[in-house]
Amino acid sequence: MSGVQRGLLPARMPSVGGALRYAESVLLAGGQRQARRNAWAAVCENRRHAAERDDADAAPGPRRLS
C-alpha cells in the first residue's frame, strides 16, 4: 500500500485558510490571537479613514477641517 495506511487520511483536504487557522490556534494562545485580530482591524480602519481623507482632498469645493 505504498506506506499509506487506510483510515489515516482525512475525508477531505483542508483549505489553506483552514490550515492557517489551525496552525494559529496551535501556536498562539487565545488572547494573543484576539489582540492580533484587533490590531489588524485597527489597521484596516486607519486605511479606510486615510482613503476617505484622500478622496475629500481630491474633491473640488470647500475643504473640510480634519
C-alpha positions, 0 to 999 in steps of 0.5 A: 500500500505504498506506506499509506495506511487506510483510515489515516487520511482525512475525508477531505483536504483542508483549505489553506485558510483552514490550515492557517487557522489551525496552525494559529490556534496551535501556536498562539494562545487565545488572547494573543490571537484576539489582540492580533485580530484587533490590531489588524482591524485597527489597521484596516480602519486607519486605511479606510479613514486615510482613503476617505481623507484622500478622496475629500482632498481630491474633491473640488469645493470647500475643504473640510477641517480634519 
